[in-house]
């Protein structure tokens, strides 16, 4: 009878659940620290519910593993949706914050800093901010609202000289007017 060990995908998911940085580094070494291979593994490894390593790291508060994953070069998909609820890792971080407010907010903030989109809705038409229940989450609400506002206001364009311009709405009937950004 042949006995095989866990696949790299299974090992990655386990490292993400248990915050096992040593196992994660072993996986990266096995892949010769190749950015493309690592990114492919991170983007394609999923548990039966469609959770990626990012989802699981956020769900279980595995910050050290999440940090190493976010530091990887290559095309790491930051907003994958899981199969069960269509949640992104940011949704998972907000759910985790319900039990661990400070740590969950810290994880959410780091996801936003690397480009997680707080406007993505899950299968229940909920954005991450819609998952917050209770009065003790003002700073998390502020973080998510600020990130949504920043994402909505990224309407900068480049003018002919290559300088960024920002459009302002100067009324309902007028065209938007470009102003030079400072």
Order of alpha helices (4+ residues) and beta strands (2+ residues): alpha-alpha-alpha-alpha-alpha-alpha-alpha-alpha-beta-beta-beta
